[in-house]
Amino acid sequence: MSVCETCGNDYHRPITVVMDGVDHVFDSFECAIHALAAHCVQCGCRIIGHGIEGADGACYCCAHCARAGGEDGARDNVAMA
């Protein structure tokens, strides 16, 4: 059994995530996200999808936050009529 590095649960079916060459052990994707997902520099939420990386390397969760952070060219993906 392996101990989750986020919550400490000793779980019989852990998941291992390799990030930057380092193995991390978790009991759930929720714990992995809590430990490893980037934060939006504008609103602070966890970036679960691709997000948007600004010109200065800052990460944003969406185009709205990117624009609020000074990335004027950021646009949401909208369906064409």
C-alpha positions as CSV (number, residue, x, y, z in Angstrom):
1,M,0.0,0.0,0.0
2,S,1.1,3.6,-0.6
3,V,0.4,6.7,1.3
4,C,-1.1,9.7,-0.6
5,E,1.2,12.7,-0.3
6,T,-1.7,15.1,-0.2
7,C,-4.1,13.6,2.4
8,G,-2.0,10.8,4.0
9,N,-4.5,8.0,3.1
10,D,-2.9,4.6,3.0
11,Y,-4.5,3.3,-0.1
12,H,-4.3,-0.1,-1.8
13,R,-4.8,1.3,-5.4
14,P,-2.8,4.5,-5.6
15,I,-2.0,6.5,-8.7
16,T,1.5,7.7,-9.6
17,V,2.0,10.9,-11.5
18,V,5.4,11.8,-12.8
19,M,6.0,15.5,-13.1
20,D,9.4,17.0,-14.0
21,G,11.0,13.5,-13.5
22,V,9.7,13.2,-9.9
23,D,7.2,10.5,-8.9
24,H,4.2,11.6,-6.9
25,V,1.8,9.1,-5.2
26,F,-1.9,9.9,-4.6
27,D,-5.1,8.1,-3.7
28,S,-7.2,10.1,-6.1
29,F,-7.1,12.6,-9.0
30,E,-8.6,15.1,-6.6
31,C,-5.5,14.9,-4.4
32,A,-3.2,15.0,-7.5
33,I,-4.9,18.2,-8.8
34,H,-4.7,19.8,-5.3
35,A,-1.0,19.1,-5.2
36,L,0.2,19.6,-8.7
37,A,-2.2,21.8,-10.8
38,A,-1.1,25.4,-11.5
39,H,-3.0,28.3,-10.0
40,C,-4.5,31.1,-12.1
41,V,-2.5,34.3,-11.2
42,Q,-5.7,36.4,-11.6
43,C,-8.4,34.5,-9.6
44,G,-6.4,31.8,-7.9
45,C,-8.4,28.8,-9.1
46,R,-6.7,25.5,-10.1
47,I,-6.0,25.2,-13.8
48,I,-7.4,21.8,-14.7
49,G,-7.4,22.2,-18.5
50,H,-4.9,23.8,-20.8
51,G,-5.4,27.4,-19.5
52,I,-3.6,30.3,-21.1
53,E,0.1,31.2,-20.7
54,G,0.8,34.9,-20.9
55,A,3.7,36.6,-22.6
56,D,5.5,36.8,-19.3
57,G,4.9,33.1,-18.4
58,A,2.0,33.8,-16.1
59,C,-0.8,31.1,-16.2
60,Y,-4.5,32.0,-16.4
61,C,-7.5,29.7,-16.3
62,C,-9.4,31.5,-19.0
63,A,-9.3,34.4,-21.5
64,H,-11.3,36.6,-19.1
65,C,-8.6,36.3,-16.4
66,A,-5.9,36.7,-19.0
67,R,-7.4,40.0,-20.3
68,A,-7.8,41.2,-16.7
69,G,-4.1,40.4,-16.2
70,G,-3.1,42.5,-19.2
71,E,-3.1,40.0,-22.0
72,D,-5.3,42.1,-24.3
73,G,-5.2,39.6,-27.2
74,A,-6.7,36.7,-25.2
75,R,-10.0,35.5,-26.6
76,D,-12.5,32.8,-25.6
77,N,-13.2,30.0,-28.0
78,V,-16.7,30.9,-29.2
79,A,-18.8,29.0,-31.7
80,M,-19.3,30.7,-35.1
81,A,-23.0,31.2,-36.1
